[in-house]
């Protein structure tokens, strides 16, 4: 018989919690268990459309979306009941069970924890009742002693689930044994007792050289080190958040992604990172756009603010020069909105602004957010996007803006229509703007644009499960969820 929950905690943000939780979702699913992922609260502008409450659709963090797929389950909002989407350094949009809660978004964060935890706890218990195992991901560190009375993502969740916990650290950063020991000692005693093993992640070198560190750590804490996971950059799982290391090198097509401060949904660019012969670089200055074959304007959580930043960096002129030279420019969601003539905001959601003027479009921000997952099809297109013409694709939309042709200018060519026939993409010269996220996750799109393919996600998940299977001792992973064991 299995325990109902296994929780992955980390000594820091970026220690590898999301990656390990995803790998374990697939490993346990391959044992024939019904597995669901869970994270009480995620803070990320990487979000995906998932099944919502009462037949509606909602949004969850991308990490839990991929964990659900790894577990061979349909992603749903209970798997990430609270999502915080940063809009400024001190402001976040609060999404509860997939839907924006404007009142909570305006509330100071310490005050809203008490209101959010009951919603998250209910989702946790429902998932535990419906599944053989819930693989839970913590957030940041569980040893933030200034937050212990409100840390429902780590401490409250661990207590409510009575999960057996793994504590993972990034040994490549240095100080791994101190991180593990300090985190262990600063945690409340009851949750500390739930830690059943340490995991050293991203190790480079001969693991035998770690001795006698793990043994000494066990003497100090009573907790064994259950696995040392080697550095593995090419695992293929999209990064949970932020800008991943692209390590540009070699020759080939150069794709420059404009990295504005509130960039979102970068996980959809992961397939480009994996592609041989392609250099993916981040651009924050005009110099970093020099020599690019393509420019991509990705999504944004604050389109008007990011557009102002783009102009302040003088990237606008460099992007216009690239487009006027006939070289490809692709805008996705917020990037599409920036490429138009104007942003019109009558509800105070994002801000008014003049666009880059590369697509004869106007975007009006509506109060209700559009969330949609579905099929779409490209119309016949002109060079340099001709190869996409007629392609059927799937993906998702998350946006407040509604975009139409400028009433006083020649309309750009409709490039993409959704399943209802509505335009969600336009082409003007070498510039293409689309609302549909996930294009680069479509094998047919990669084949059409680059004459290449990358590993499908299901193969990525299996590779991750094989990896942890090799580096945890035989029987360890099964033993972690065996209720008959101590």
Secondary structure as GFF3:
##gff-version 3
##sequence-region A 1 486
A	DSSP	beta_strand	5	10	.	.	.	ID=ss1
A	DSSP	alpha_helix	17	29	.	.	.	ID=ss2
A	DSSP	beta_strand	35	38	.	.	.	ID=ss3
A	DSSP	beta_strand	41	43	.	.	.	ID=ss4
A	DSSP	beta_strand	47	51	.	.	.	ID=ss5
A	DSSP	three_ten_helix	53	55	.	.	.	ID=ss6
A	DSSP	beta_strand	57	61	.	.	.	ID=ss7
A	DSSP	alpha_helix	62	70	.	.	.	ID=ss8
A	DSSP	three_ten_helix	77	80	.	.	.	ID=ss9
A	DSSP	beta_strand	82	88	.	.	.	ID=ss10
A	DSSP	beta_strand	91	96	.	.	.	ID=ss11
A	DSSP	beta_strand	99	100	.	.	.	ID=ss12
A	DSSP	alpha_helix	102	106	.	.	.	ID=ss13
A	DSSP	alpha_helix	109	130	.	.	.	ID=ss14
A	DSSP	beta_strand	133	137	.	.	.	ID=ss15
A	DSSP	three_ten_helix	145	147	.	.	.	ID=ss16
A	DSSP	pi_helix	152	156	.	.	.	ID=ss17
A	DSSP	alpha_helix	157	161	.	.	.	ID=ss18
A	DSSP	beta_strand	164	170	.	.	.	ID=ss19
A	DSSP	three_ten_helix	171	173	.	.	.	ID=ss20
A	DSSP	alpha_helix	176	186	.	.	.	ID=ss21
A	DSSP	alpha_helix	189	192	.	.	.	ID=ss22
A	DSSP	beta_strand	195	203	.	.	.	ID=ss23
A	DSSP	three_ten_helix	207	210	.	.	.	ID=ss24
A	DSSP	alpha_helix	213	221	.	.	.	ID=ss25
A	DSSP	beta_strand	225	230	.	.	.	ID=ss26
A	DSSP	beta_strand	253	258	.	.	.	ID=ss27
A	DSSP	beta_strand	263	264	.	.	.	ID=ss28
A	DSSP	three_ten_helix	266	269	.	.	.	ID=ss29
A	DSSP	alpha_helix	270	274	.	.	.	ID=ss30
A	DSSP	beta_strand	278	283	.	.	.	ID=ss31
A	DSSP	three_ten_helix	286	289	.	.	.	ID=ss32
A	DSSP	beta_strand	294	297	.	.	.	ID=ss33
A	DSSP	beta_strand	299	300	.	.	.	ID=ss34
A	DSSP	alpha_helix	303	312	.	.	.	ID=ss35
A	DSSP	alpha_helix	315	324	.	.	.	ID=ss36
A	DSSP	beta_strand	329	332	.	.	.	ID=ss37
A	DSSP	alpha_helix	334	339	.	.	.	ID=ss38
A	DSSP	beta_strand	342	345	.	.	.	ID=ss39
A	DSSP	beta_strand	353	354	.	.	.	ID=ss40
A	DSSP	beta_strand	361	378	.	.	.	ID=ss41
A	DSSP	three_ten_helix	386	388	.	.	.	ID=ss42
A	DSSP	beta_strand	392	405	.	.	.	ID=ss43
A	DSSP	beta_strand	413	418	.	.	.	ID=ss44
A	DSSP	beta_strand	423	428	.	.	.	ID=ss45
A	DSSP	beta_strand	431	434	.	.	.	ID=ss46
A	DSSP	three_ten_helix	439	441	.	.	.	ID=ss47
A	DSSP	alpha_helix	443	450	.	.	.	ID=ss48
A	DSSP	alpha_helix	457	471	.	.	.	ID=ss49
A	DSSP	alpha_helix	476	480	.	.	.	ID=ss50
###
